Structure formats: C-alpha cells, structure tokens
Amino acid sequence: MSQSDAAVMEPDVAEPVRVRKAKPQDPPPKRQPRYHVVLWDDPNHTYDYVIEMLRSLFGHTAETAFQLAKTVDTDGRAVCLTTTREHAELKRDQIHAFGKDDRSRNCKGSMSASIEPER
C-alpha cells in the first residue's frame, strides 16, 4: 500500500457547543390578546342547524356542539372558541355566512355572533 492510499483516522473531537444566553434587556415574548367568539340565541334556528354549524366551522364533537347549542338556548349566548383576534373575526364571519336554516320556516338568515376580549 502506498502512502497516498493510506487512510488517516482523526480522533473524534466534539466541537464546543455555544449557547446564547438571554440578555437581561431581552423582554419576554408578548402573548397576543385573546378573544371569545360568542354565538347569540335565535329562536328561528333548530338545534340540528346549530350543531351542524358548530361541527362544521369549529370542529366540535357532536356532544360538545350539543352542549353549546343547549347553552345558547338557555343562557342566550355561548362562547364557541377563544383565540387570537384575527382568527376570532374569521370564525364570526363564517357563522354569519353559514346561511339560513332550511329546517325552520321562520328562519330568514344566519345566526348572530360577535367577538369580545377575554377577561
């Protein structure tokens, strides 16, 4: 074997890991304010409509959607989701755009929803 064909084994030496320490002047990351998406009671929409809407728009289970529909019916309102402002506005707008309840003759449009700051 010639000298140029010989493999040279270098010992494994780990490079030191440098960790950046937080500087005292670095403020902690700010958490975005949270907002509730509030669904308001409407006697012209059926439980089936409300459950279908909540499952479709929010991904709630049938049981959770039923409990929220019951809360809206008994308390006049229910918080469907707590999230960032932009996401809450999107969900509110999706509720408004969901359409009327074809199961109810008295229904003329979508349910009402609003957003409010979490306290």
Summary of the structure (lengths in Angstrom):
residues: 119
radius of gyration: 27.9
end to end distance: 78.6
largest distance: 95.6
contacts: 258
relative contact order: 0.22
helix: 34%
strand: 17%
